[in-house]
Amino acid sequence: MSETVHHYKTQGVCSREIRFEVTDGQVHHVVFEGGCRGNTKGVAALAEGMPVQEVIRRLQGIPCQGQHSCPDELAQALLQYQQGQL
């Protein structure tokens, strides 16, 4: 169980940072700094309470204008969390 707020600096997308918590393997309190507010709030709301691995499975590799996307960056942040890098 973790109640630590994790910070992930994004790369190649409009948002600058993603903050999130993981409790009992579930994603909570996702906040994107910057980016398209409607899109990032929607992604955060959909990820709320979802298992980490499921969020990664659903969001990893989603492109935006042929490059990384904010949803993909959330997946990357969660992968780093799983690997103990955050």
C-alpha positions, 0 to 999 in steps of 0.5 A, spaced: 500 500 500 502 506 498 499 513 499 505 517 496 504 522 491 509 520 485 511 525 480 513 524 473 516 529 468 513 528 461 517 528 455 514 530 448 507 532 450 503 538 452 503 536 459 509 537 463 508 533 469 503 527 472 502 526 479 498 520 481 498 515 487 497 507 488 493 504 493 493 496 493 495 496 486 490 501 484 491 508 481 488 514 484 488 522 484 491 522 477 493 530 476 496 532 469 499 539 469 498 542 462 496 539 456 489 539 454 484 540 460 478 536 458 482 530 455 487 530 461 481 530 466 477 525 462 483 520 462 484 521 470 477 520 471 477 514 467 484 511 470 481 512 478 480 506 481 483 502 476 488 497 477 495 499 475 496 494 469 490 495 466 491 502 465 498 501 462 494 495 458 489 500 455 493 507 454 500 504 452 502 506 445 496 511 444 499 516 439 497 524 438 499 527 432 504 521 430 508 522 437 507 520 444 500 522 448 498 524 455 495 517 456 501 514 453 505 518 458 501 516 464 502 509 462 510 510 462 509 513 469 506 507 471 511 502 468 516 506 472 512 506 478 512 498 477 519 498 476 521 502 482 523 508 478 518 513 481 
